[in-house]
Amino acid sequence: MLMLSSGGGFLLFIYLAILITVIAGGWMVYTKAERPGWAVLIPIYNVYVLCKIVGRPGWWVILLFIPIVGIVIDIILALDLAKSFRKGSGFTIGLIFLPFIFVPILGFGDATYAGPSA
């Protein structure tokens, strides 16, 4: 029987807490944008819905699979998401580098959806 050490169990708990917080924050972001919150749980479809939230075409999901282009598309989507919720470039940097903090802030905070920014 495999037993987790107390340190490993603690790290697993922290990881799960962060994961649940990010999923719940994303769910709230989608709900604020009048999209189905459950869409955040489905891989690839969640990015498609995000493209629709920020006003980008759905076929941009395909671009995410191209190595360097995918990084650029991620940055553009983060910028557009911040603009769609009336946030500035500082918030965009937060969404790019610390999404596990800034997505829940966007979802649970007082930010309101202003419509697609693109």
N, C-alpha and C positions, 0 to 999 in steps of 0.2 A: 504494500500500500504506500502510495506516494503522499508524503505529508509536507505541507508548506511550512517553512520556518516562520517565525513571528515577523521577521522583516519582509519576507515574500508575501505573506498574507496582508500586511499593511500596504505594500505597494499595489497589490491587486485591488484592495479596497479603494485606494486613491484613484487608480486608473478607472475603475468602474464608476466612481463618483463623478469624475471629469467627463466620462463618456455619456452618462445619463444627463448631466447638465448641458452638454453641447447638443444632444439630441432634443432635449426639451426646449432649449433656446431656439434651435432651428425650426422646431415645430411652431413655436410662437411667431417667429419671423414669417413663416409661410402663412400662418393664420392671419397675421396683420395685413398681409398682401392679398388676402381673400383667395388663397389657394388652399388645397387640402393639406393639413398638417402632416398626415400620415405619409405624404410623398417624401418627406425627409428620410424615411426608413428604407426606401427602395433605391438601390444603387443605379446609377446612370439616369434613371427617371428623375431623381432629385436634382441633378444638374440641369436636366431639360426644363424642369419647372423653375429653377433659379434663373435660367436664361429668359424665360417668359416674364418673370417678376421684374427683371431689370431692363427688359425691352430688347433683348438680343434674339436673333433667330435661333430656333431649336437645333439646327444643324451644327451649331458651334460645339455641341457635345462631341462630335467626331474629331474636332480640332484638339480636344484635350488628350487624345491618344497619340498625337505627334509630339515627340520628346521636347524640343525647345519651345515649340508653339504652344504647348499645353501650359507651360509656366506663364507665358504672356497672357493667354486667355484667362487663367486664374486671376492674374493681377487686374485685368480689365473687368472681370466679373465682380471682384471685390470693390473696385472703384465705383462701378455702376450701382452695386448694392448700397454702398454708403450714400451715394447721391440720391438713390431712390427713397432713402429714409432721412434725407436732409442732414446728412453728416458730412464733415469736411475731410480733407486729405489726411489729417492726423488719424482719424478713425479708420480710414482706408489702410494705412500702414499697420494699425492694430489688427484689422481683419486679415491682413496678409501674414503677419508674423506671429500673432497670438490669437488665432481664431477661437480657441477654447475659452478665451476670456471675453472677446468682443462679440461673438455671436450671441451668447446669453445676455450680454448687456443690451444688444439690439432687440432681442426678443422680449426680455422681461422689463426693459426700461420704458421710458416715456416717449420713445421715438415713434412717429407715425409714418405710415406709408404714403408717399406723395405721388405714386405712380411710377411707371417705367422712366428711367433717366436717359436711356439711349435713344 
